[in-house]
Amino acid sequence: MITQNRRLTGIVLTVVLILLIPLIAMQFSSEWDWSPFDFLVMGILLLGTGLACELVLRKVKKTAYRVMIVAGILVALLLIWAELAVGIFGTPFAGS
C-alpha cells in the first residue's frame, strides 16, 4: 500500500515540477505567454496521463499489454499536446 501511495505522490510531484518550467520561464522571458487556463489544461492533461498509466500498471498483468497500452496513452498525450500547442491538425480544439 505504501509503495502505491509513493507512486501517486511521484506522479503529482512530477506534474508540479513540469508545470514549474513554464512558470519560471515566464518570469525571465517574454516568449512564454501562458494564462492560468493554460496551466489548468496542461495540469489536467499531465495528471490524467499519469493516473491512466498508473491504472494500467495496477490492473493489467501481462507485460506486453502494459507496454502497448501505456505507449498508446503516451502517443495520445503527445498528439493532444501538439494540437494544443501549434494546431498541427487544424481542429477547433486548438483554438483556431
N, C-alpha and C positions, 0 to 999 in steps of 0.2 A: 504494500500500500504506500509506503513512504517513497519508494522508487517512482511509482506512478505520479505522485504529487510533485516530485522533483522535476519530472519531465514537463508537467504542466507549468510549473514555475519557470522552467527554462524557456518554454515557448513564449510565455508572456514577457519575460525579460528580453528575449531576442527581438520581439516585436517593438518593444520600447526602445531598445538600442538602435534598431534600424530606423525608427522614426526620429531619433535624435539627430541623425545625419543631415536631413534637410533642414531641421530646426536650427542647428548650429550653422549650417551653410548660409541660411537666410540672414544671419547676423553679420556675416563677413562679405557677402556677395549680393549684388542686385539681380543676378541671373535667376535665382530661386525665388519664385513667387507663389507660395502655397498659401491657400486660405485654410481656416480651421476645418472647413468641409473636406478639403483635400486630405488633411491628416486623418480625419474620421474615416473616410472611404478607404484609404490605404491601411489604416489600422484594422478595419473590419476585414479587408481582403487578406492581410497577412495573418491575422489571428484565426480567421476561418480556415485558411490553408493549413496552418499548424495544427489546429484541432482536428481537421479532417484526416490529416496524416496520422495523428495520434490515434484516432478511432480505428483506422485501418490497421495500425500496428497492434492494437489491442484485440481486434476481432478476427482478423484474417490470419490463419495458421500457416498456410503454405508460403514459403519464402518467394517463390516465383510470382504468385498472385500479388503478394505485398508489393514487390518491386514494380510490377506493371501498374497497379492501381495508384501507388504514390507517384510514379512517373506521370501518369495521366493527370493527377491533381496538380503537379508542378507545371506541366505544359499548359493547363488551363489558367493557372496563376500568371504565367508569362504572357499568354495571349491577351488576357484581360488587362494586365498592366501595360502592355504595349499599345493596346487600343485606347486606354485612358490617357496615356502619355502623349502619343503622337497621332492617333487616329488612323492606324495602318489599314483598317478595313473600311473606313469612311461611314460608320454607322452613327446614328443619332446618340448612341450610348456614349460616344466620346465627346459629345457636346457641340458637334459641328452641324 
